Structures are given as structure tokens and as C-alpha cells.
Amino acid sequence: IWGGVYMMSETIKFFKILSCVDMKIDLHMISVDTLKDRSSSKKLTFARNISISEAIACLKKENAWWKNEHRNENIYFSFSKENQKYYIAFVDDIRRIDAFVQKDHFLLVQTSQKKYQAYFLLNRGVSYEELLNIQRVLVRFYQGDIAAVSPVQPKRVCGFLNTKYPEKPLVKMVYVGKNILSADQVLSYV
């Protein structure tokens, strides 16, 4: 549909942006059947506790783009539980997109025709519990998914098709901003 080289270049750009922080991630492959039927549990974590810069090599080794296009395997990443500090907050299914862009926040990813994931760069590393609280505040303000506030919530990877939908939209970055969010300021709203 999109072509492997283009898809891979989008993934490389995505992880390059995220690599501005020193955090570990896990990589996951989740079948389309699991996404449609949550009672199924066909999820494969194929890389654990790797640096963001190692992600592309792991995805290549796994032949992830081919599996995404030909087997409808969805590619996700999550912040590793092994992180001592977290430097990025996340809101799934953000609805206040205009407010996000107006405040020039870090990164907005489109995952389907009407769904977006938002990333907020923090001014300091925070603990797991602090990130959980920060994400709860951001979800309330930006009207995101209240069930997706775990710091290790799976997030779609740019450059892959979202095979949950028949049209298989490409997951892509649609906005990159410069604002760095004050962790302490957000935590004052807890």
C-alpha cells in the first residue's frame, strides 16, 4: 500500500524525535484479532528495555514492516517499566487537538482518520507514580482516554499501518512542537 521504504523512513523520524530523552522502551506486536477481541491475548513483546535508538534495528530484525503489511500485525511501543525516570507524558485518543497545537506541545500522532495520540516533553524526569498523576491531569484537560493512563500504556509506532480499520491508515506524525511542560506545574493540579 504505502511501500516499505517510505514507512521505514517515517519510523526512523519518529524514533529520532523521541530519542531526545534517555528512556528505555519495549516493542510489541499485537495481532489485529487481539485488537478486535480483547478476550484474546496474542501479544508478542519482541524487545524489552532497549534504548530508543536501538528500536529501528530491532524492528528490522523482526521484519516488522512486512508483518504489518502482510499479516496485519500492529506495532506498538511502551515505556519500559525499568525506567527510573520518565521524560515524556502521553495521552491516548486526545480530543482537544487545537489546544495541544496552540500550546506548541511536543508531538502529535494520527493513528486513524479521527484518532490522535499526544506526547508531552517534560522539563525533568519523573517517577512512575508522578507520570501516572501527570497523565491523569493531561487526560482530563485534553479529553483523552481515561482508561489509558498507565505509564507503560502501549503506543502506536509511526510508519506502520493501523490494521484495526479496513482502510489501514498509516500512523503518522502530524505536529511537532517545541514546548516543554513543567512537571511540577502539572502535578499541582493533582
C-alpha positions as CSV (number, residue, x, y, z in Angstrom):
1,I,0.0,0.0,0.0
2,W,2.5,2.6,1.2
3,G,5.8,1.0,0.4
4,G,8.3,-0.3,2.9
5,V,11.0,2.4,2.3
6,Y,8.6,5.3,3.0
7,M,7.1,3.5,6.0
8,M,10.5,2.8,7.5
9,S,11.6,6.4,6.9
10,E,8.6,7.6,8.9
11,T,9.5,5.2,11.8
12,I,13.1,6.4,11.8
13,K,12.0,10.1,12.0
14,F,9.6,9.2,14.8
15,F,12.2,7.5,17.0
16,K,14.7,10.2,16.2
17,I,12.4,12.7,17.7
18,L,11.7,10.6,20.8
19,S,15.4,9.9,21.3
20,C,15.9,13.5,22.6
21,V,15.4,11.8,26.0
22,D,17.2,9.0,27.7
23,M,14.5,6.4,28.2
24,K,14.1,2.7,27.7
25,I,11.2,1.2,25.7
26,D,9.7,-2.2,24.9
27,L,8.5,-3.2,21.4
28,H,5.3,-5.2,20.9
29,M,3.5,-6.9,18.0
30,I,-0.3,-7.2,18.5
31,S,-2.4,-9.2,16.1
32,V,-5.5,-7.5,14.6
33,D,-7.7,-10.2,16.1
34,T,-6.5,-9.3,19.6
35,L,-7.3,-5.6,18.9
36,K,-10.9,-6.5,17.8
37,D,-11.5,-9.2,20.5
38,R,-9.9,-8.1,23.9
39,S,-10.5,-11.6,25.3
40,S,-7.7,-12.8,23.0
41,S,-4.2,-12.2,24.3
42,K,-2.0,-12.7,21.2
43,K,0.6,-10.1,22.0
44,L,4.3,-10.5,21.5
45,T,6.8,-8.4,23.2
46,F,9.9,-8.8,21.0
47,A,12.3,-6.3,22.6
48,R,12.5,-5.4,26.2
49,N,14.2,-2.5,27.9
50,I,16.0,-1.2,24.9
51,S,17.1,2.4,24.2
52,I,15.0,4.3,21.7
53,S,18.0,4.4,19.4
54,E,18.0,0.6,19.3
55,A,14.4,0.4,18.1
56,I,15.0,0.5,14.4
57,A,17.5,-2.4,14.4
58,C,15.0,-4.5,16.5
59,L,12.1,-3.7,14.1
60,K,14.3,-4.6,11.1
61,K,15.4,-7.9,12.7
62,E,11.7,-8.7,13.4
63,N,10.8,-7.8,9.8
64,A,8.1,-5.7,11.4
65,W,7.0,-3.7,8.3
66,W,6.4,-6.8,6.2
67,K,4.5,-8.4,9.1
68,N,2.4,-5.2,9.5
69,E,1.5,-5.1,5.8
70,H,1.1,-8.8,5.1
71,R,0.0,-10.3,8.4
72,N,-1.9,-7.3,9.8
73,E,0.4,-7.3,12.9
74,N,0.2,-3.9,14.7
75,I,3.4,-2.5,16.0
76,Y,3.4,-0.7,19.4
77,F,6.0,0.5,21.9
78,S,5.7,1.2,25.6
79,F,7.9,3.0,28.0
80,S,9.8,0.2,29.9
81,K,8.9,-0.5,33.5
82,E,12.6,-0.5,34.1
83,N,12.9,3.3,33.6
84,Q,14.0,5.1,36.8
85,K,12.8,8.4,35.3
86,Y,10.2,9.2,32.6
87,Y,10.7,12.3,30.5
88,I,7.6,12.1,28.2
89,A,3.9,12.0,29.1
90,F,1.3,10.5,26.9
91,V,-2.4,11.0,26.2
92,D,-4.3,8.5,24.0
93,D,-7.3,9.5,21.9
94,I,-6.8,13.2,22.6
95,R,-9.8,15.3,21.6
96,R,-8.6,18.9,22.3
97,I,-6.1,18.9,19.4
98,D,-6.4,22.6,18.8
99,A,-5.4,23.4,22.4
100,F,-2.4,21.0,22.1
101,V,-1.2,22.7,18.9
102,Q,-1.8,26.2,20.2
103,K,0.3,25.4,23.3
104,D,3.0,24.0,20.9
105,H,3.4,20.7,22.7
106,F,5.9,18.1,21.8
107,L,4.4,15.5,19.4
108,L,1.0,14.7,17.9
109,V,0.5,11.4,16.1
110,Q,-2.5,10.5,13.9
111,T,-3.5,6.8,14.3
112,S,-6.6,6.7,12.2
113,Q,-8.9,9.2,10.4
114,K,-10.2,10.7,13.6
115,K,-7.9,9.5,16.4
116,Y,-4.7,11.0,17.7
117,Q,-2.1,10.3,20.4
118,A,-0.3,13.2,22.1
119,Y,3.2,13.3,23.6
120,F,4.3,15.9,26.1
121,L,8.0,16.6,26.8
122,L,8.6,17.1,30.5
123,N,11.2,19.5,31.9
124,R,12.5,16.8,34.3
125,G,12.5,13.1,34.8
126,V,9.6,11.9,36.9
127,S,8.8,8.7,38.8
128,Y,6.3,6.1,37.6
129,E,3.8,7.5,40.2
130,E,4.4,11.1,39.2
131,L,3.9,10.2,35.5
132,L,0.7,8.4,36.3
133,N,-0.6,11.5,38.0
134,I,0.7,13.8,35.2
135,Q,-1.1,11.7,32.6
136,R,-4.3,11.7,34.6
137,V,-4.3,15.6,34.7
138,L,-3.4,15.8,31.0
139,V,-6.2,13.3,30.1
140,R,-8.7,15.5,31.9
141,F,-7.5,18.7,30.3
142,Y,-7.1,17.4,26.8
143,Q,-10.0,15.0,26.9
144,G,-8.2,11.8,26.3
145,D,-8.9,8.1,27.1
146,I,-9.2,7.9,30.9
147,A,-8.5,4.1,30.7
148,A,-5.1,4.7,29.1
149,V,-3.1,6.5,31.8
150,S,-0.6,3.8,32.7
151,P,3.0,4.9,32.2
152,V,3.5,1.6,30.3
153,Q,0.5,2.1,28.0
154,P,1.2,0.7,24.5
155,K,1.5,3.4,21.9
156,R,1.4,3.0,18.1
157,V,4.6,3.4,16.2
158,C,4.6,5.9,13.3
159,G,5.4,4.4,9.9
160,F,3.1,1.4,10.4
161,L,-0.4,0.7,9.1
162,N,-3.2,0.6,11.7
163,T,-4.8,-2.7,10.6
164,K,-7.6,-2.3,13.1
165,Y,-9.5,-0.5,10.3
166,P,-10.4,-1.8,6.8
167,E,-8.7,1.2,5.1
168,K,-5.4,0.6,7.1
169,P,-4.4,4.2,7.7
170,L,-0.7,4.9,8.1
171,V,0.2,6.0,11.6
172,K,2.0,9.3,11.1
173,M,3.3,12.4,12.9
174,V,1.1,15.4,12.2
175,Y,2.6,18.0,14.5
176,V,6.0,18.6,16.3
177,G,6.2,21.4,18.8
178,K,8.8,23.0,21.0
179,N,7.0,23.5,24.3
180,I,8.5,21.7,27.4
181,L,5.9,21.1,30.1
182,S,6.7,21.8,33.7
183,A,6.1,18.5,35.6
184,D,5.7,20.4,38.9
185,Q,3.1,22.7,37.4
186,V,1.0,19.8,36.1
187,L,1.4,17.9,39.4
188,S,0.0,20.9,41.2
189,Y,-3.4,20.0,39.6
190,V,-3.5,16.5,41.1
